Amino acid sequence: MRHYEITLIVHPDQSAQVGTMMDKYKELITTGGGAIHREEDWGRKHLAYPIKKIYKAHYLMMNIECNQEVLDKLNYNFRFNDAILRNLIISENQAITTPSIMMVNKNKRIS
């Protein structure tokens, strides 16, 4: 199985549904024999440029390990989910479990 980093940009009106959406994707990964190494909710952030006249969006990121079949199912679900404005799937060489720079900076601001 290969390692992937998935980043999702979700419509801001659907922020309340993010938990349900992530549970659905996590179930899809685990039932397909995959594993989730890291899951982060970055919250609502300003977009670098407007997408469909939207200036803010909800960001999610997760690092997973799965086979190609599960990845294809995920990509299919991302494509046909109207709440997801953009998605990015990057192949990784190894599992990443440490917090991302976004979460480190978020925790520094809170402290």
Buried (B, 14 or more C-beta within 10 A) or exposed (E): BEBBBBBBBBBBEBBEBBEEBBEEBBEBBBEBEBEBBBBBBBEEEEBEEEEEEEEEBBBBBBBBBBEEEBBEBBEEBBEEBEBBBEBEBEEBEEEEEEEBEBBEEBEEEEE
